[in-house]
Amino acid sequence: MTPITFVRETLRMAAGDLAARPLRSVLSMTSFAIGIAITTVLVSMGNGLATAVGQILKSMGEGQIAVTPGRTTGIGGQRRSGRPIRLRYHDVENLKFPPSIEGVAAYFDLRGGGASSYR
């Protein structure tokens, strides 16, 4: 069978199938179109969301570093591993020593407070 004959036979069978089952053909084409439309909408929404989040984060303050309390590191089972580190208000004054930091401001959040620096 030559390639041209193969293509003709395939198209003839496809046309015959479409004519024999028109409702199935319409429903299949509709489902493909809906799937492509949904994919397009979701991809564009994802791109828009990424752009919006980037702009929000940039507007919050470029060059800011937030220091929050955490936990000590270490191998499990050691006495001091995993203990919480607390930041007190007087710790904010100690953060001002590097000359590269322009300003330090304490803030309070529900998880235990922290300090924020600018540049």
N, C-alpha and C positions, 0 to 999 in steps of 0.2 A: 504494500500500500504506500503510495507516494504521499509526501507531506500535504500537498494541495488536496488530494482526495480525503485525507484524514480530517483536515479542517472543514471541508465541505460536509462530510458525514457528521461531524460533531455539531455544526451549525444546524443541519437538517434535523438531527435528533433533539436539539435544544428547542427549535421552533415547534416541533411536534409536541414536545412536553408542555411548552407554554400554552399551546392551543388546547391541549387536552385538559389542563388544570389551571384555568385562568385565575381563580380565587387564590390558590396556593402561590401562584406567581406574584400577584399583587401584594399579598401579605408578606412574602419574602422580601420583595423590593422595599416595602414600607418599613419593615424591621431593620433592613440595612441602612436606610436613610435616617431613621431615628437613632440608630447606634452611632452613626457618623456625626450627627448633630449633637448628641449628648457628649461625645468625646471632645468635639470642638469647644463646646461651652465649658466643660470641666477644665480643659487645658488653659483656655483664656482666663477663667476665674482664678486658677492657680497662679498664673503669671501676674495677674492684677493684684492678688493677695500678697505675693512676694514683694512686689514693688511698693505696695502700701505699707507693709511692715518695715521695709527698709527705710522709707521716708519717716515713719513714726520714730524709729530708733535713732535716726540721724537728727531729728528735731529735739529729741530728749537731751541732747548735749554731746557734741563731738569732743573727744578728748577727756571725758570723765571716767573715773575709775570708782567703782563702789566696793567697799571692803565690808564684808559681813562676817559674823561669827561662824565658826565651823567646828570641826573636831580634829583632835590630834591624829597623826598617822602612826602607824607601827604595825608590827606583826600581831595578829590576834593572840590573846592570852597574856600579853604583857600588861603590867599594872596601869600604865599610862596611855595605852592605845585606845582610841575611840572616845576619849573624854571631851566634853564640850569646851570650846574656847569662848569666853565671854568678853565683849568689848564694853568698857566702862566709859563714862563721859571724859574722864581725865586722860584716857588713851588717845582721844582726838588731838589733844595738845601735843602729844609725842609724835604724831604723824606729820607735823609741820617741818621737821628738821631738814628733809632734802630740799635743796634750792630749786629743783625742777618742779616742785609743787607750788602752784600759785595760791591756792586756798583750800581749806578743809572745813567741812560743815557736817555736824552730827545730824542724824535723822533717826526717827524711831519707826520701826515697823512691828507688826504683830509677832514676828518670829524672834525678836530679841534685839533689834537696833543694829546700827552700823555707822560707818563714816563714809563720806563722799569727798573726792578731791577733784579739782579742776586743773587740767593741764599739768 
